[in-house]
């Protein structure tokens, strides 16, 4: 590094580094005219959009002399980096020296200064050209580094990328209508609640849709997708708020109203408080869009046959397709190919794979390195003139069948048997094996479309079904492992067996094709570069037994929520729930499969299943001290929102009176928060604006500003399970409500109720349970107090949602239970303030803090 050691650098590397990452020229301008500087910076500017100005406008003003890719080096406390050397003068010469990474540090070195990648850099910095296992050192045209994004892959990667871009006449953006997000909520926790929670909250199916996250898009399929609330009319896409959605979203109304987009709040943008922050309606109505994972270690593109919400981690590609053209399948075939994966990894930011205890970003096996793709950049991927559509269509169909394994178990009318699961497994595994075989043929067809391979007869020969570990590149890799030339975790990570010889049962024609492929891998520079683990499809599936166990667990938990267990409307204990389960033959059948044993301990199984899915009924049993403080802030917000609703209802009544409309003629203002639903914009009377202004003044005086309450963090909950089930907005997604310390003394197991009950059902069950413990069990006041507190906490919600006159009691139920708590507290010689100040005993609180 002789150039960096020469005079002229004033030691201001820190400020220079920070400035360079922001994309201005300050970093290099710290130097004297003849000096040299070396800057170690994050390499994110090379591929991400913010680096475009730096690369194309700023750096060309200076004499950039050397580029060193250090992303594979072990550097504690750093994200993937590079080092730039340059001088504060106009560019000199037409070339730039570059040390390009080929693979990362194979492990944590004893001394980072002597790691293998760093040592290779030191050895090759003054030896141009040179090649090692880790670094390619060469001279490149300066013009190549005046265009964004940079490609810094060694071993011929730059040349192959340029070859692809030269051969292809089209780019993806030339053949599609649009690329972008489908929707942005800016409060995903409030909307994306899952199928079981939506069922418990009685949200209509017509107002729910699958939610596609990038992590769900894998190997042509979309699996384990979430379910989200979609508060829009399915035909017009106008916002619509049904009653169950109103009750669910109302607690988060202030947060939802305050969402910022384009510098304005939801309300200031003219949107209703319950709408998504952004819904791209044209994209949403697109027929069978292609979606993809933004951050992944491979390339995962899939079609979505039905309507869905594509969030920010799974953008949509809206295809411009004429009837019969098949362009969608053709694009899917290329985008999922190994060659497309190669181009993507050369064009987008390398995020590394993991961070160790010293903060060093690891890049061990390259196939596990994650990349960040971008919406703007992906449109530039080169598309070959001729593409294959039949193979990708088959893979698409097969992998969607594979991904529906869990759904088929859960949606079965009858309890699944061992035979049912085995048949499903065989069908799914056949789909997977067929897809692996077809993808291998597809990859080689794509090479041919770019003029990279001459393997004939790919379609005509009889192709066997091949397993993981039997692809041509894997055979080459296994031979190198046997010879001691490489070390890799590829086979171990994917549960495959390395083979060094072609299987005997393969047809002779197919053997000849694979032998030719192996020859090309060993002799052709481009084929050798792309037929590597980091670009080939991993087919990294969750182990079958784990998928089966997860599906069976979901079936059992859904069964425990069935009406047959809760039609009695009473709080029960885990022991009582176990008794009912033992009388349920279908539950026992599935439990046997889940436990993989016949001698079932049903009480223990019920406790294992239900306890992690239950959240206590009292805040003092849910939150830590910091969480209780935040809960108080949320309750203050709800009090103001209720007062705001009351004022809005008074205004709505006045407007109805002026117009002579019935109650149905003007829906509640509380639904739309500041916008009169159904009003065209003209007032029916000159008095209405004056009345509206008067009520706005009343609201400002009585309510004032309503600030969004603080979001929760994991440390605010007493158990990790509570945080998992609730999240930052404290959205109730649990299956059960728990009542610690509320079981009869003769039982001793945890008392629970179904979380699908509304506030009124909860109040009725809790009051009945309270009276049983008081009158039949003779519990004293100190043990009954938390149960009364639970009822007291329900009263505001009962007044809000259930305060119509109940014909059975001839009373408003909110008022009824308010009176009940007051009367019972007086009977126990307790005040309401004493109840509100109740705290659990140290023993109970200690148990609550155990990790779930």
N, C-alpha and C positions, 0 to 999 in steps of 0.2 A: 504494500500500500504506500509506495514511495510518494505518490502525488499528495496524499493526505498529510504527510509528515513535513512537507515543505512550508516555508514561512508564509505569513499572511493571515492566518486564522486567529481571530482575537479572543477565542474561548467562549463565545456567546452561542454555544450549541443549543442550550435550552430554549431561549427565545426564538432562535431560528427554527428549531423543530416545530414549535407550536404554530408559528406563523405559516410555515410551509403546509401544514396539515389544513390550514384554513383557506389555502389556495391563493395567497398573495406572494409578492416577490421579496418580502422583508428578509426571509431566511438567507437568501444568497446575497442580498445587498449589504449584509453585515461585513463582507469581505473587502479588503483593499483590492485595487484593480488587478494585481498580479497574484493574489492569494488563492488558495484552494480551501474547500470546505467539504466535510463529510457529514451528512445528516442521516441519522437513523430515525425512521418515521414509520407509522402504521402504513401498511400497503393498501389500505382501503381506497385511497384516492385513485389507484390504478384502474379499478373496475366500476366503482360506484359513481353515480351521476354527478355528485358534487365535485369530483376530480376533473371533469371535462374542461373547465376553464383553466385550471392549473396546467394541465397537459398541453392544451392546444393554444393557450394565449400567454401564459406566464413563463413556463420553462423554456420555450423556444427563444426567449430573449437572452438566455444565458448559455454559457458554454458547458453544457452537461457532458461530462467525460466518461463516467462509469455508473452502471446500475448493478447493484448486487442484491439478489433475492435471498433474504435471510429468513424467509417464512418457515423454512424447514429446520432452522437451527434452534437449539434449546436455549432460550433466553428467559430467565425468571422474571416474572412481573410484566411481560410484554405480550400484546396481541401479535398476530403475524406482521412481520416488519420487512422493510427493505432499507438499503443504504444508498444514498445518492451522493455522487462526487461531482463537483462543478466549480466554475470560476465566474466571477462577476465581470463578464465581458461577452461580447457577441460570440455566437457559436463558431468554433474553429474546425474545419474539416467536415466531411460528409458522413462520418461514422461515429458510433458510440460503442464502447466496450460494455459487455453485459455478462454477468455470471447468473445463469438461470438455474433454478432448482429443479431437480428430477424427483427426489423423494426426501422425506423428512428424517429426523433423528430416530433411529430404531428403538430408543429407550432413553431413560433418564441417565445422563452421563455422570460419573463420579465427580468430574470437574467440568462445568459447562464450557470453560475456556478451551477445553480439549475434546469437545464433542466431535463426532465424525463429520457432521455437516460443516461446522465452523472450521475444522482443520482442512477440509477440502477447499473451502473458500480461501483460506490463507495460502494454501499450496498453489492455487490456480489463478490468483488475482493478477499475477505478473506473467502468467503462462497462457498466452492467447495464440491460437486456439488450443483447448484441451478438453478432455472428457473424463469424468469419473462416475462412480455409481450414484453420486449425489448432485453433481454440478456439471453443467455444460458452460464452458467459457468460450466466447466468440465475439466477433465484431459484427455489428448490424448497422444498416443504413439509419442515419439520424432521423430521416423522415418517418421511419416506422414508429418512432417514439414521440412524434408530434401529433399522433392521432389517438383519440380515446375510444375504447379502453386499451390498456397495454396488455400484451400477452407475454408472460415471462416464464413460460414452460421451456425446459431444456429438452435435449434429445431429439430435436427436429419438430417440436410442437409448433413453433412459429411458422415453419414452412408448410406444415400440414394445414394449419388454419388458413393460411393465405391461399393454398391450393383449393380448399373447399370454397372459399369466397370468390376465387377466380372462375372455377368451373360452373358454379351455380349462377343462373341468370336472374333468379328471383330471391326475394327475402320474405320472411313470414308476413311482414306488414303489408306486402304487396297482394297477398291472397286472402286476407281476413278483413272483416269490417271493423273490428274493435278488439282491444285488449285492455282489461282493467278489472277493478273490483266489482262485485255484484252489489254489495251493500256495506255500509259502515254504520255501526250503531254507536260507537264511542262509549258504550256501557254494556259490553257483551254479557256480563254476569246477570244483568236484569232480564235479558231476552233469551239467552241460550241456556235453558234450564234442564233440558233432557226429557226423554219420552215419559219416564215414570213420574217425574215431578209435574209435567203438564197434565198427565192423567189425574193425579191427586188434586190438582187445582181446578179440574173440570173445564179446562180450556178446550174449545171445540177444535176438532181436527182441521176444519177449514181455515183456522187461523194459526196453524203451525206448519212448519216446513223443515226438511232436513237442513242442517247447517254444515257446510263443507269447510273444514279446516285443512291447512296444508299437510298436517300430520296424518290426516285420513286418506290422502291421495297416495296410493302405493301400487305399483305394478298393474297399471291399466284400470284399477278398481278403486272404489271409494268405500272404505270399511269403517265400522264403528262410528258413523257420523252421528253428531248430536242432533237434538231436536230443538228448534227455536220458535219463539212466539213471532208471528208475522201479522202485525196489527193493520192489515190492509184488506180491502175487498179483492177477492181473487180475480174478478173480471175487470173492474175499472182501475184497480190499484190505488183507489182513493183510501186515505186513512180511515180505519174503523176500529172502534173500541167496544168490544163486547164486555158484559158485566164481569165475568171471571178474570179477564185481562185487566180491567180497571182495578179490581180488588188486589190483583197481584202486583201491578206496577205502582199503585198509589203511594206506598211507603217510600218509593225512590223518585217521586215526582220532582222534587226540588233538584236532585242531581240531574235528572233527565232534562229538565227545563234549562239547566245551566250549561249543558254541553256546548262546547265552542267548536265552530267550523268557519273557516274563512274570516276569523276575527270577530264573529258574532255568536250570540247565544242562539239556542234552538228557537226561542220565542221571537227574538229580534229578526231572525231569518224568515219569519212568517209561517213556521211549522208548528204543528200541534205537539204538545209536550211528550206524547207517547209514541210519536213516529220514530223511525230510525233517523239517525243524523243525516244519512244520505242513502237514497235508494235509486240506483241507476236503472230506470224503468225499461229503457230500450234493451239493455243487456239482459235484464231479468226475463224479458219475454222471448229471448232468443231460443231457437229450437236446438236442442242437443248441443250445448256449448262444450268446448274442451276446457278443462280446468287443470291447473298444475300447482305443485308445491313450490313455494317461494324459497324456502330454506331446506336443503336436503343434501344428502351425500351422493345422490344419483340424479336421474331425470325421470320424473313421475308425472305423466300426463294421462288424463282419463276423460271420457265423455260422461255427461250426466244426462240420463234419459228423461228424468222428470224435473219439474221445477224445484229449485233449492236456493238457499241463501249462501252465496259464495263470499266468505269474509276476506279480510285483508291478507291472510296467509295462503289463500287459494284463489288467485285471480282467474278470470274467464277469458277465453279466446272465442270470439264470435266469428264463426266461419262464413265467408261469402260463398254460398254453394248454390248452383243451379241444379234442378232435378236430374238425377241420373249421373251427375259428375263424379260422385264419390270422393270429393276433395277432402272431406272430413276424415275419412278412414286413411287416405293417403298421408295427410299431415300427421295423424296419430302414429302411423307406422314409422315415419322419420323421427318425430320428436321423441319417441321412446327408444330409439336405436342407440347403439354404443357410439356411433360417430357424432350424433347430436350431443350426447353426453360429453364427448371430448370437446366440441366447440364451446359448449356452455361453460365448462370448467376453465377453458382458456380465456373466457370473456367476462367472467364474474368473480366477485370477491371470495377468496378462500378464508373461511372462518375458523379453520383448525378443527380439531375433534374434541379435545377435552383439556381442562386446565388442572395442573397438578397442585400440590400443597405449597409450592413456591410461586404460584401464579404464572407458570410458564405454559403457553399454549402448545399442546402436543400435536405432532403430526407423525404418528407412527406409521401404520398401514394407510396408504393414500386412499384406499377405498372407503375409509371411515371418516374422511375429512368432509366437513359440511361447507356448502357454498350458498351464498345469497344471490338469487337471481332477481332481476328487476323487470318491471312491466315495460319500461321504455327500451331497455336493452334487448329483451328477448325477441322483439320484432325484427331485429337485424340478423337473426340466424339464417344462413343460406339454405334455400330449398332446392333440391335437385329437380331437373326437368321431368324425370320419369320416376314415379313412386309406386310402391306396391300397396294395395288396399285389402286384398282378400286375406292375407295372413294376419294383418293387424286386426281386422274385423273378427277373425276367429279367436285370437288371443283375448281381445276385448270381451267377447262373450264368455269365454272360458273363465277368465279371472273374475268377472262379475259373479259368475256362478260360485266360484271358490269363496269369494268374500261374503256371500250370503249364508254361510254355514251357521253362524250364530242366530241369525234371524229365523232360519228354518226351524231351529230347535225351539226358539221362544214363541214362534207363531203356530206351532203345531197344536191342533185341536185337542189331542190327547197327550198325556205325559209321555215323553220320549222313552223308548226302551233301549237296551244295549244294541239290539239289532238295528233299530232306527238310526242310531248314531253311527254305527259301523257302516251302514249303507251310505249315509251322508258323507262320511269320511272318505270312503272309497271313491265316490263321485267327485268330491272336492280334490282329492289327490290326483285323480286322473286328469282333471282340468289343469292342475298345476303342472304336471309332467308334460302334458301336451303343449302348454304355453312355453315352458322352458325350451322344448325342442323347436317350436315354431319361431321363437325369438332368435335363436341361433341362426336359423336360415335367413330371417329378416335382416339381421346385422350384416351378413355377407352380401345380400342383395343390395343393401344401401352402399356398401363399399364399391360394388360394381357400378352403381348409378353415378358415383363420383370418379369413375375411371381408376379405381385403386386395386381391383382384383380381377382375375380372369378365370375364377373357378366356374366351370361349366356345369350344366345339368342340375342346378339346384332344385328345380321344381319337378323335373321328370323322374328322378330316382325315388325309390321307396325309402322313406325316412323312418328310422326306428324312433321309438320314444326314448329319449335320453334323460339321465338323471343329473342332478348337480354333481359336479366333479368330472363329467365326461365330455365337456365341451373342449374344442381344440386348444384354446388358450390354457385351460386347466390341465390338460395332459402335458403341455410344454412346461407349465409351472411345476407340476409334480416331478417331472424329469430333472428340472433344475434343483428342486429340493433334495431329491435323491442323490444328486451329484455334489451337494453341499454348496451350490452356487448362490442360493437365495434362502432367506428365512421369511416365512409368512404365516399369518394366522388365518388365511383365507378359508382353508378347508375346515379348520376347527370352529371358526366363527359361524359357518353356515351349515354345520352338521353333515358335511359331505366327505366322501372317501377319495383320496388322491389315487389316480391310476396312471401308470406309465405306458401301458400298452392298450391298443384299441380292443374293445370287448369282442369276444369271439362270435357272439350271436348277431353282430351287425351285418347287414347285407354287404356283399363285396363292393357294389357300386358306391355305397355310402362310405365305406372304408377308404376308397380311393379319393373321394372328395375331402374327407377329413385329413388324410395324409397330405394332400395338396395344400390344405389350409395350414397345417403345421409347418410345411416347407415355407409358405409365404410369411408366416409369423417369424420364422428364423432368418429369412433372407431379405424381406422387403421392409425398408425403414418405416414407411407409413403404417403398414399393417402391424408391424412389431410394436409401434407406438400406441395404437388404439386397442389392440387385442391384449389388454392388460386388466387386472382386477379393478383398477380405479375407474374404468370406463364401461365395463361389462355389467349387465344387470345382475344384482346380487340375489334377488328372490329371497330376501331375508325375512322369513316368516317366523311368527311366534311359534314355539313348539306346539305340536298338535294337542298334547295332553293339557297344556295350559289354556289353549283356546277352548277345549272341551270343558274344562273345569270352570272357566269364566262364564260360559254359556249356561251351564247347569246351576251355577250359583245365582245367576240372574233369574233363572226359572224359579228356583226355590224362594228367592226373596219376593218375586212377583206373586207367587202363590200365597205367601204369608200376608200379603195385602188384600187377598181375595175377600169378597163380601162374606163368605161362609165363616171367616174368622172374626168379623167385626160387626155383623148385623145386630148384635146384642147392644151395641152402643155404650159399652162399659169399659172402664180401665181394667186391664188384667195384668197378670204377672207373666214373666217368661216361663214359669212352671206351668201355668194354665195354658199358655200358647203351645207349649210342648205337648200337653195332654191332647189338645185339639189336633196337632200335627200327627200324633201317633194314631189318631182315628181317621186319618186321611190317607187311603192306600196309594193314591197317585203321588203324594208328597213323599211317602216312604220309598216308592219305586225310584224316584229321581234322587232322593237322598242316598240310596244305596249306590247309585252310579257316581254321585259326587264324592262320596267318602271312599269308594272302591273297597267296600267291605260290607258284610251282611250283618255283623253284630253292632248295630247302630246304637250310639248313645244320643238319643234325640234331645234330651234337655241340654246337653253340652253343645250339640250342633245348633240348636235354636239360639243359645246364648252367643255362640261364635258368629252366627249370621246377623242377628238382630241388633246386638249391642253397638257395633261400629256404625250402624245406620240410624241410631237414635240420638236426638239432641234434647237436653233437659228443658223443662217447661219454664224455669225461672232464670232470669238474667244472672242472678248471683251464682247459679250453678253452671252457667255457660262461659262467663267471661272472667278474665283476670281483672285486677284493679284498673288497668288502663282501658280495658274493654268496657267496664262498667261506666267509666267517665264518658266514653264515646256513646254508649247507649243512652245516657242522660241527654246528650246533645241531640241525638236522633229523636228522642221523645219530645223535646222542646220544639223541634221542627214539625213534628206531626201535630202538636197542639196548634201551632200557627197555621198549618195547612187546613186543619179542621175549621178554624175560625174563618179563614179565607173562603172556604167552601160555603159556610153559613151565610156570609155576606153576599157571595155570588148567587146563592139560592134566593135570597131576598130580592136581589136585582132582577133575577129571572122572573120572579113572581110579579114584580112591578111591570116588567115589559109585557108579560102575558096579560096583565090587567088592562094595560093601555091598548093592546091589540085585540082584546076580547078573545084570546086564544085559550084553549084548554091546556091542561098540563102537558098533553102529548104534542101540542103544537110547538113547543119550544123546549128541547132537551136541556138537561142540566148544564149549567156553565162549568160545573166542577169537572165534567168530562173533558172539556176543551180548553180550560184554563185561559180565560181572557178572550175567547172568541165565541160569539153566540152561534151555535150550530144551527144551520138552516136559514140564517139571515143573509140576504143577498148583498148587504152593504148599505142599503137605504133604510133609514129608520121610519117606522110607521107613524110617528108623531114627533112634533117639534119638541115635546117634553123629554123624549127618550135620551138624547145626548146630555141634557142637563142632569137627568136622573143618574145616568151612567157616571158622569163626572163626580156627582155627589157621593156615590158609592165608592169610587176610586179614592176619594178623600177619606171616607170612613175606613177603608181598608188600610190606607197609609197610616192612619192614626192608631187603629186598634191592632193591626198586625205588624206593620213596619216591614223592614227588609227581612227576607228569609234566606239565610246563608246555608249553603250545602253543608250538612254535618260531616265530620271527618270519617273517612273510610277506615275499615278495620284492617288489621294485619294479623299474621299468624300468632304473634305474641299476645294478642288481645283475647285469645280463646284458651280455655283451660285444657283442652285436648286437641291433638292434631286432627282427629276425626271431625270435630266441630268446625274447624277451619276448612277442611276439605269439603264439607257439606254446605257451608254457608258462604265463604269467600268474603271479599272486601265490602260488598254491599249488604252482607248478612242475609242473603236470599235463602229462604228455607227450602232446601231440596231433600231433606231427610225423609226417610220412609216412616219413621216412628217418633213419637214424643215420649221421652222418658220422665219418670217421676221418682227420682232417687229418694229413698227413705219413706216411701208411701205404700209399701206392701204390708200386708198383715203380718204380725209377728210370727204366726204359724207358717208363713211361706218364706220370706227372706230373700226371694229373687227380685230382680228389678221390675217395677211396675211400669207398663208402657201403654200407649194408645196409638191408634193409626193416625198418621200425620195428614191423611186426606180429609179428616173432619174439618168443617168450618169452625169459626169461633163459637157459634152457638152450640154446636154439637160437643165441642170441647168443654164448654161451660157446664152443659147438662151432665156430661160424664164425670167431670171433676167434682161438681156439687154433690152428685149421688155418692161418689166415692168418699167424699168428706163426711157425709152424714153416716155412712156405714161405719167408718172408723171412729166417729164420735159416739154414735148411739149403740153400736153392737160391740165394738172393740174397746170402748171406754178410754180413748186416747186423751191425754191432757192437752192443755192449751199450747204448750211449747211445741208439741208434735203436729198439732193441727194448723198452727199459724202459717207455715209455708203453703199449705193447700189453699187457705183463704187468700193469701197473697197472689197465688196463681189466678184465682178468680178475679181479684181486684185488677190484675194486669189485663185481663180480657175485657173488662167493662168498657173502656174507650172504643174498642173495636166492635163490641156489641151495640153500643149506641150509634156507631157510624154505619154499620152494615145490617143490623138485625133489630132495629128499634121500631118496626111497624108493630101494630097491635097483634099479639098472638091470640087466635080464637080460643085455644085451649085454656090459657091462663087469663084471657081478657086483660092483658097488660103488655106494655112494651118491654121486650126482653132485656134490653140494656138497663132500663130502670129497675126491672125485676131483680136482676142479679146485683145491681148496685145496692138495693135495699137488703138483699140476702146477706151480702158481705158485711154491711153495717150492723145488721141485727146479730149475726153470728159473732162478730168481733166483740160486740157489747156483752153477749152472753158468756164469752170467754174472758171478759175483763181486759180486753185489748182495744187500743185505739187504732185508727187507720194509720196514723203516723208510726205507731209501733210496728204495724205490719210492714209498712214500706221500708222500715229500717232493719228488717230481718236479715240476718246473715247466717250462712250454714256453719255448723260446728267445724272445728279444726279437722276432725277425722273425715267428715264428709267432703270438705274442701280439698283435703289431701288426696282422697280417692279421685276427685274430679280432675286433678292435674296429671294423672297418669297418662302416658302416651297411648293414643288409640291405635 
